[in-house]
């Protein structure tokens, strides 16, 4: 009885010591707008800050590539809303991770208005983000009259490049990416 306990305890200890080595590093990739809808809603394209592990990808920031506007999306956890968003995507349902745009965080209200004029709430379905692969993003907003979710844009993007993260790999990255002078010499 004690031998299995020791084996499990040893395995837990080894995994806890090795976890930092396996921790996902934040990465930043840029996509160029490939469809007319993507060009109309985003201009040049979108840039994403994310981590990717074996089991999942977590988006930390979505930024318009050509202008200093971005959001820190949070995973959409409302099952009823998620079912409605999936229904609006038709055959592409469940093809991406669903995120909510917080209108009070960063430039959330600006992004919601850009993606879905007239809406006060916004969501994104972001397909698999990664190096050398194209991307599909659906933008949703709430209908100003009924309050129900509506599809505002089905956007296609082509991979442009992966960029080196600013400063120390994981310290305050989101704040630096959203600073007004990000990307300028000396920042």
N, C-alpha and C positions, 0 to 999 in steps of 0.2 A: 504494500500500500504506500509506503514512503518513497519507493523508487519512482513510480509514475509522478508523484508530487514533485520530487526533485527534478525530474526531466522537464516537467512543465515550467517550474520556477526558473530553471536554467535557460529554457527557450525564451521566456518572457524577458529575462535579464539581457540576453544577447540581442533580442529585437529592440529593446528600449535603448541600448547603447548604439545600435546600428541605425536607428531611425533618422538621426540627423543626416547621415550619409545618403539616405534614400529620399530625403525631403525634396519635394519638387521646387525647382528654382523658378522665379518669375521670369517670363519671357515677353517680348514685345514683337508683334508682327503687324505689317501693313498690307492692306488689300486695296487694289484699284477698283473703282466703280466700273463694272462691265456692262450692265444693262441700263437702258434709258431711265428706268425708275431709280436705280442706285445713283446715277449721275444727278438726277433731279433732286433727290432727297439728301444726298451726302456731299455733293460736289465731287471732289477728287476720289474719295473713298473713306475707309475707316481704319483705325489703328486699335489693336487690342492688347491689353496687358493681361496675361493669364499664367496659370500653372497647369501642367499636364502630368498626371500620374498614370499608373497602369489602369486604374478603374474609372477615372473621371478627369474632366477638364473644368477648371474654375476660372471664370472671367472676373477680373478685378476692376477693369476700366475699359470703356469704349470711348474713343475720341475721334472726332472728325479730323481727317488727316490734314486738310488744307487750312482749317481755322481753329482757333483756340477754344473749342467747345467740346465738352465731354461729360460722361456720366459714370457713376460707380453703380452698376446694376446689382440687384440682389435677386437670388433665385426666387421664382414665383412659386409660392407654396399653397395657394388657394386652389384646391382641387376643382371646384366648380368653374372658376375662371379658366384654369388650364384646359379643361374639357372643351370649353367654348372656343379657346384659341386654337386647339388642335382641329376642331371641326371646321374652322375658317381656313385652315391650310389644306384641306382635302387630302389628296394622295400623299402630300408631304408631311402629314401629321406625325408627330413624335420623331421627326428627323433632326430636331435640334433641341437644345436646352432652352427652357423658358425663363426669362428674366423680367423683373418688374423695374421700371424706371421710376425712381423716387423724385417727384416734382420738387421736393424741398432740398434735395442734396445736389451739390455742385451746380451744374447747369441743366438739371433735369427738366425743368419747365421749358427751357429753350429747345432741348432735344425733342421733347414730346411735341411741341409746336412744329418743329421742322419735319418730323416724321409724319405727324397726323394733325394738321391744322384744325383747331376747334376742340381738340380733346384736352382733358385735364389729367387723364391717367394714360400711362403708356407701358407697353410690353414689347419685348423682342424675343424672337425665336432665333437663336444663333446656332448654325450648323457646326460641325466639327472644325475647330480652329487648329491650324498646324502649318508646318513648313511645306511649301511647294504643292499646295492643294487649293482648289477654288473653294469659294464659300457662298452659302445662301443664307440670307437674313430676312426674316419677315418682321415688319413693324406693325404694331397694333395700337389703337387708341380707343377710348370710350366714346360712344356716340353722344354728342352734346344734348340730344333730346331724350333718348331712351336710357342712356347710361350703359348700354350693352356694348361689349367689345366689338370692334369692327377692324377688318383688314385694311391697312393704309398703304402697304407697299410690300412687294415681293422683289427683293433686291439680289442681284448676282454680282459677285466680286471675284477678281483674279488675284492670286498671290503676287505681291510686289517684293517683299523682303522681310527679313528678321533683323531687328536692331538690337544693339547692345543696350542693356538697361543702364540708366543713369546712376552713378554713385554706387554705394554698397548694394549688393544684390537684392536684399529684401528689406532694407531699412527705409521707411517713409517713401517708398517708390510712388505710390498713388499721388501723394502731395506734390512730388517733383514733376510727375508727368502732367499734372493739371496746373502747374505754375504758368503764369502768362508768358514768361520768357523761355519756356522749355524749347529746346532745340536751337536756340540762338547761341552764337559763340560766347563762351564764358559762363554759360548757365550750367 
